[in-house]
Amino acid sequence: MTTNVIIRHETTEWNELYIDTLSPLFPELTFHAAHTLDDAMKLAAQTQVIIGIGPWMPASLIAAMPKLEWIQSLTTGLDHFQHMDVLSKQVPVTRVAGIHGPQVSELALMLMMALTRRLPAMLDAQKAHQWDRWVQPALLHKTLCILGLGSIAETLARYTTTLG
């Protein structure tokens, strides 16, 4: 019996990356790219595993998968699946906890610095060939409130602590 796996991502490059990476590691599995919901629906009845981003795996798709044995979310949160009545409690839903800490924390730092230094206004002025100067405040000695206890919050706390 073949185990079919849908890779549900709307970006061709990501689908190809996942399939190219996973196929050699799991030759007993057959991977299928599903760029659209229609693509996924065509494969649903014969699929045991789906890997994707929560909102791209709606209840209508899950309901069309009678052989579903596992859902792997590519995002940290699983709230999309919490109230999905069509999802059997026997089907495990797993996530990629821990891997987003550095990327999201770096994005948060970049945005904090960009907003503190008024980067959008600076870029607008540059486009208009205006070279006015203004105060460039620092994040040093500022207080940051982090809501959350996961790897993103832990990583952000570690990164911001090093800034003082």
Backbone as CSV, one residue per row, in Angstrom:
resi,resn,N_x,N_y,N_z,CA_x,CA_y,CA_z,C_x,C_y,C_z
1,MET,0.835,-1.185,0.000,0.000,0.000,0.000,0.879,1.248,0.000
2,THR,0.574,2.160,-0.862,1.306,3.410,-0.963,0.737,4.427,0.014
3,THR,1.618,5.117,0.697,1.189,6.220,1.554,1.369,7.506,0.769
4,ASN,0.266,8.194,0.544,0.278,9.445,-0.205,0.358,10.627,0.748
5,VAL,1.200,11.576,0.383,1.405,12.776,1.190,1.164,13.992,0.307
6,ILE,0.253,14.849,0.748,0.038,16.119,0.051,0.925,17.176,0.704
7,ILE,1.677,17.884,-0.118,2.392,19.069,0.340,1.520,20.243,-0.098
8,ARG,0.902,20.901,0.867,-0.069,21.968,0.563,0.557,23.327,0.817
9,HIS,1.172,23.848,-0.229,1.768,25.176,-0.168,1.428,25.877,-1.465
10,GLU,1.145,27.151,-1.408,0.726,27.872,-2.601,1.888,28.417,-3.419
11,THR,3.102,28.152,-2.976,4.282,28.605,-3.699,4.981,27.400,-4.317
12,THR,5.121,27.415,-5.625,5.728,26.300,-6.348,7.108,25.958,-5.805
13,GLU,7.927,26.977,-5.553,9.292,26.731,-5.081,9.301,25.982,-3.755
14,TRP,8.390,26.339,-2.844,8.346,25.654,-1.554,7.875,24.219,-1.719
15,ASN,6.860,23.996,-2.542,6.408,22.624,-2.787,7.558,21.776,-3.317
16,GLU,8.273,22.303,-4.296,9.390,21.561,-4.883,10.488,21.315,-3.857
17,LEU,10.776,22.318,-3.034,11.806,22.157,-2.007,11.432,21.043,-1.032
18,TYR,10.193,21.053,-0.544,9.759,20.011,0.389,9.820,18.631,-0.260
19,ILE,9.322,18.528,-1.470,9.312,17.224,-2.143,10.732,16.757,-2.435
20,ASP,11.587,17.646,-2.944,12.974,17.276,-3.242,13.742,16.879,-1.986
21,THR,13.426,17.507,-0.862,14.110,17.202,0.393,13.588,15.914,1.019
22,LEU,12.277,15.741,1.034,11.675,14.608,1.743,11.684,13.299,0.956
23,SER,11.569,13.367,-0.359,11.484,12.136,-1.165,12.661,11.184,-0.958
24,PRO,13.908,11.656,-0.989,15.020,10.733,-0.767,15.067,10.184,0.665
25,LEU,14.580,10.971,1.619,14.597,10.534,3.013,13.511,9.506,3.314
26,PHE,12.413,9.584,2.573,11.273,8.694,2.796,10.803,8.114,1.462
27,PRO,11.598,7.214,0.870,11.256,6.686,-0.456,9.971,5.859,-0.470
28,GLU,9.527,5.407,0.695,8.296,4.616,0.761,7.040,5.485,0.663
29,LEU,7.209,6.802,0.712,6.079,7.723,0.618,6.012,8.339,-0.774
30,THR,4.798,8.632,-1.212,4.602,9.304,-2.493,4.115,10.721,-2.214
31,PHE,4.913,11.702,-2.611,4.608,13.101,-2.335,3.930,13.749,-3.538
32,HIS,2.934,14.582,-3.248,2.186,15.292,-4.285,2.117,16.769,-3.918
33,ALA,2.430,17.629,-4.869,2.315,19.071,-4.645,0.879,19.506,-4.895
34,ALA,0.368,20.336,-4.008,-0.976,20.896,-4.175,-0.878,22.409,-4.007
35,HIS,-0.774,23.095,-5.125,-0.636,24.554,-5.099,-1.949,25.238,-4.741
36,THR,-3.052,24.624,-5.151,-4.369,25.219,-4.911,-5.233,24.244,-4.122
37,LEU,-6.315,24.764,-3.595,-7.266,23.905,-2.894,-7.842,22.874,-3.856
38,ASP,-8.107,23.263,-5.088,-8.616,22.303,-6.082,-7.629,21.164,-6.309
39,ASP,-6.334,21.491,-6.393,-5.311,20.445,-6.538,-5.385,19.470,-5.368
40,ALA,-5.491,19.999,-4.167,-5.542,19.160,-2.967,-6.812,18.317,-2.934
41,MET,-7.934,18.905,-3.326,-9.207,18.175,-3.315,-9.168,16.977,-4.264
42,LYS,-8.474,17.099,-5.387,-8.363,15.993,-6.347,-7.584,14.819,-5.754
43,LEU,-6.685,15.094,-4.832,-5.847,14.061,-4.212,-6.396,13.570,-2.873
44,ALA,-7.344,14.284,-2.314,-7.784,14.085,-0.928,-8.239,12.668,-0.602
45,ALA,-9.041,12.066,-1.436,-9.644,10.763,-1.112,-8.609,9.661,-0.923
46,GLN,-7.449,9.795,-1.558,-6.429,8.747,-1.496,-5.221,9.130,-0.648
47,THR,-5.340,10.185,0.145,-4.189,10.707,0.882,-4.273,10.402,2.367
48,GLN,-3.136,9.982,2.930,-3.048,9.657,4.353,-2.424,10.781,5.182
49,VAL,-1.577,11.580,4.554,-0.832,12.615,5.281,-0.923,13.927,4.506
50,ILE,-1.072,15.009,5.245,-1.022,16.331,4.614,-0.057,17.208,5.406
51,ILE,0.783,17.918,4.668,1.758,18.841,5.240,1.459,20.206,4.644
52,GLY,1.266,21.206,5.494,0.965,22.523,4.944,0.743,23.576,6.003
53,ILE,0.270,24.709,5.544,-0.022,25.844,6.412,-1.505,25.815,6.746
54,GLY,-1.822,25.946,8.033,-3.177,25.787,8.548,-4.298,26.325,7.685
55,PRO,-4.328,27.618,7.394,-5.433,28.166,6.607,-5.542,27.577,5.199
56,TRP,-4.482,26.973,4.711,-4.529,26.345,3.391,-5.014,24.900,3.476
57,MET,-5.392,24.479,4.690,-5.964,23.148,4.908,-7.331,23.329,5.574
58,PRO,-8.321,23.835,4.833,-9.620,24.131,5.432,-10.411,22.872,5.775
59,ALA,-11.472,23.054,6.536,-12.325,21.941,6.955,-12.861,21.163,5.761
60,SER,-13.165,21.847,4.671,-13.682,21.151,3.482,-12.671,20.145,2.941
61,LEU,-11.392,20.479,2.991,-10.346,19.558,2.541,-10.198,18.399,3.511
62,ILE,-10.147,18.692,4.794,-9.997,17.641,5.807,-11.174,16.677,5.736
63,ALA,-12.376,17.195,5.532,-13.576,16.349,5.434,-13.518,15.430,4.220
64,ALA,-12.792,15.830,3.190,-12.683,15.032,1.964,-11.559,13.999,2.033
65,MET,-10.959,13.817,3.218,-9.820,12.910,3.371,-10.166,11.761,4.322
66,PRO,-10.910,10.759,3.858,-11.318,9.660,4.742,-10.163,8.801,5.242
67,LYS,-9.045,8.811,4.542,-7.889,7.994,4.931,-6.853,8.783,5.738
68,LEU,-7.178,10.000,6.109,-6.219,10.871,6.787,-5.730,10.259,8.096
69,GLU,-4.400,10.215,8.244,-3.770,9.654,9.441,-2.919,10.670,10.197
70,TRP,-2.567,11.787,9.535,-1.660,12.733,10.189,-1.696,14.071,9.462
71,ILE,-1.687,15.146,10.232,-1.560,16.503,9.697,-0.290,17.109,10.286
72,GLN,0.584,17.586,9.410,1.793,18.289,9.848,1.652,19.744,9.444
73,SER,1.544,20.621,10.431,1.443,22.052,10.157,2.844,22.639,10.034
74,LEU,3.012,23.505,9.058,4.299,24.166,8.857,4.403,25.468,9.641
75,THR,3.393,25.739,10.450,3.409,26.931,11.281,3.474,26.525,12.745
76,THR,3.772,27.478,13.586,3.896,27.202,15.010,2.541,26.956,15.661
77,GLY,1.583,27.806,15.365,0.270,27.699,15.997,-0.629,26.669,15.334
78,LEU,-1.492,26.064,16.150,-2.444,25.074,15.643,-3.885,25.526,15.839
79,ASP,-4.089,26.791,16.153,-5.427,27.275,16.452,-6.407,27.063,15.305
80,HIS,-5.921,26.997,14.087,-6.781,26.763,12.927,-7.545,25.439,13.051
81,PHE,-6.943,24.464,13.700,-7.537,23.125,13.793,-8.353,22.904,15.067
82,GLN,-8.266,23.799,16.032,-8.880,23.579,17.341,-10.381,23.351,17.292
83,HIS,-11.081,24.045,16.449,-12.539,23.943,16.419,-13.032,23.344,15.106
84,MET,-12.217,22.516,14.491,-12.580,21.893,13.227,-13.341,20.597,13.521
85,ASP,-14.653,20.666,13.448,-15.505,19.525,13.801,-15.265,18.292,12.932
86,VAL,-14.839,18.485,11.691,-14.648,17.353,10.781,-13.354,16.590,11.054
87,LEU,-12.501,17.126,11.896,-11.214,16.490,12.190,-11.374,15.469,13.308
88,SER,-11.075,14.222,12.998,-11.168,13.152,13.989,-10.127,13.355,15.082
89,LYS,-10.517,13.059,16.298,-9.577,13.157,17.426,-8.486,12.090,17.323
90,GLN,-8.662,11.128,16.449,-7.672,10.073,16.243,-6.531,10.522,15.324
91,VAL,-6.721,11.636,14.643,-5.704,12.125,13.704,-4.780,13.099,14.434
92,PRO,-3.501,12.735,14.580,-2.576,13.662,15.232,-2.311,14.887,14.357
93,VAL,-2.222,16.029,15.010,-1.870,17.278,14.343,-0.589,17.764,15.011
94,THR,0.477,17.836,14.237,1.768,18.247,14.788,2.198,19.567,14.159
95,ARG,3.154,20.208,14.810,3.603,21.520,14.361,5.125,21.581,14.372
96,VAL,5.648,22.659,13.896,7.095,22.828,13.810,7.590,23.762,14.912
97,ALA,7.224,23.440,16.123,7.597,24.281,17.264,9.111,24.420,17.360
98,GLY,9.533,25.628,17.616,10.943,25.870,17.870,11.744,26.396,16.699
99,ILE,11.312,26.115,15.480,12.163,26.496,14.351,12.010,27.949,13.929
100,HIS,10.936,28.602,14.350,10.702,29.974,13.912,11.307,31.028,14.837
101,GLY,11.875,30.614,15.955,12.416,31.563,16.928,13.382,32.574,16.338
102,PRO,14.449,32.141,15.689,15.410,33.109,15.150,14.828,34.015,14.069
103,GLN,14.097,33.438,13.108,13.580,34.246,12.002,12.589,35.306,12.477
104,VAL,11.629,34.905,13.296,10.611,35.852,13.748,11.223,36.880,14.699
105,SER,12.156,36.451,15.536,12.815,37.388,16.451,13.637,38.418,15.687
106,GLU,14.338,37.986,14.655,15.110,38.923,13.844,14.189,39.898,13.121
107,LEU,13.052,39.402,12.646,12.078,40.286,12.013,11.557,41.310,13.021
108,ALA,11.245,40.862,14.225,10.762,41.776,15.268,11.812,42.836,15.591
109,LEU,13.073,42.419,15.710,14.155,43.384,15.969,14.289,44.392,14.832
110,MET,14.222,43.893,13.607,14.332,44.777,12.456,13.216,45.821,12.479
111,LEU,11.993,45.379,12.765,10.868,46.310,12.786,10.971,47.299,13.944
112,MET,11.425,46.821,15.110,11.605,47.741,16.243,12.608,48.832,15.888
113,MET,13.716,48.434,15.285,14.740,49.413,14.917,14.239,50.343,13.812
114,ALA,13.549,49.773,12.825,13.043,50.587,11.716,12.043,51.628,12.203
115,LEU,11.167,51.241,13.105,10.169,52.190,13.605,10.785,53.210,14.555
116,THR,11.708,52.762,15.395,12.370,53.683,16.323,13.154,54.738,15.557
117,ARG,13.833,54.317,14.508,14.664,55.234,13.716,13.891,55.921,12.589
118,ARG,12.578,55.679,12.520,11.707,56.286,11.509,12.164,55.945,10.093
119,LEU,12.478,54.689,9.873,12.958,54.259,8.563,11.964,54.552,7.437
120,PRO,10.660,54.320,7.615,9.743,54.653,6.512,9.830,56.130,6.102
121,ALA,9.882,57.035,7.079,9.996,58.469,6.773,11.339,58.772,6.114
122,MET,12.379,58.097,6.573,13.711,58.295,6.008,13.738,57.867,4.534
123,LEU,13.120,56.743,4.227,13.090,56.264,2.845,12.249,57.178,1.961
124,ASP,11.129,57.666,2.504,10.305,58.617,1.747,11.086,59.891,1.451
125,ALA,11.801,60.395,2.450,12.606,61.603,2.261,13.703,61.363,1.229
126,GLN,14.313,60.197,1.278,15.365,59.868,0.320,14.812,59.869,-1.105
127,LYS,13.638,59.271,-1.297,13.016,59.254,-2.631,12.716,60.668,-3.126
128,ALA,12.362,61.546,-2.183,12.042,62.934,-2.536,13.288,63.823,-2.583
129,HIS,14.464,63.219,-2.415,15.740,63.952,-2.410,15.759,65.033,-1.331
130,GLN,15.188,64.706,-0.185,15.213,65.596,0.977,16.191,64.997,1.982
131,TRP,17.144,65.802,2.399,18.206,65.278,3.247,18.168,65.896,4.638
132,ASP,16.968,66.119,5.128,16.812,66.667,6.477,17.337,65.670,7.505
133,ARG,17.784,66.211,8.620,18.259,65.361,9.720,17.256,65.441,10.853
134,TRP,17.154,64.355,11.590,16.311,64.359,12.780,16.928,63.451,13.821
135,VAL,16.438,63.558,15.032,16.969,62.768,16.147,16.792,61.287,15.835
136,GLN,17.835,60.526,16.105,17.806,59.077,15.894,17.822,58.382,17.254
137,PRO,16.651,58.161,17.847,16.620,57.512,19.158,17.131,56.073,19.084
138,ALA,17.547,55.580,20.213,18.065,54.212,20.298,17.113,53.338,21.109
139,LEU,17.254,52.052,20.958,16.477,51.105,21.756,17.104,50.887,23.135
140,LEU,18.335,51.335,23.302,19.042,51.178,24.571,18.225,51.764,25.721
141,HIS,18.109,51.012,26.794,17.389,51.397,28.015,15.870,51.478,27.840
142,LYS,15.354,50.905,26.782,13.907,50.830,26.597,13.408,49.533,27.227
143,THR,12.145,49.511,27.586,11.529,48.315,28.162,10.677,47.646,27.102
144,LEU,10.814,46.351,26.983,10.059,45.570,26.013,9.167,44.586,26.753
145,CYS,7.916,44.539,26.381,6.988,43.555,26.942,6.774,42.472,25.891
146,ILE,7.122,41.256,26.222,6.962,40.127,25.308,5.805,39.278,25.809
147,LEU,4.817,39.099,24.961,3.680,38.252,25.298,3.898,36.893,24.653
148,GLY,3.943,35.855,25.454,4.150,34.519,24.923,5.241,33.803,25.676
149,LEU,5.190,32.484,25.601,6.152,31.664,26.334,6.884,30.677,25.436
150,GLY,6.669,30.765,24.148,7.264,29.802,23.233,8.667,30.171,22.798
151,SER,9.140,29.451,21.789,10.515,29.648,21.331,10.729,31.029,20.731
152,ILE,9.698,31.595,20.119,9.849,32.942,19.563,10.074,33.942,20.691
153,ALA,9.260,33.865,21.721,9.405,34.780,22.862,10.748,34.583,23.557
154,GLU,11.148,33.337,23.740,12.434,33.057,24.394,13.599,33.612,23.582
155,THR,13.553,33.409,22.277,14.632,33.895,21.421,14.649,35.415,21.393
156,LEU,13.476,36.025,21.278,13.407,37.481,21.265,13.928,38.060,22.578
157,ALA,13.596,37.437,23.685,14.094,37.901,24.991,15.619,37.828,25.037
158,ARG,16.175,36.733,24.536,17.634,36.578,24.529,18.279,37.639,23.628
159,TYR,17.717,37.838,22.437,18.274,38.824,21.508,18.204,40.233,22.078
160,THR,17.054,40.598,22.638,16.895,41.972,23.124,17.698,42.225,24.395
161,THR,17.926,41.197,25.180,18.757,41.353,26.376,20.173,41.762,25.983
162,THR,20.670,41.227,24.889,22.026,41.578,24.450,22.115,43.023,23.981
163,LEU,20.971,43.619,23.640,20.972,45.030,23.229,21.011,45.984,24.413
164,GLY,20.761,45.461,25.599,20.772,46.314,26.786,19.394,46.772,27.111
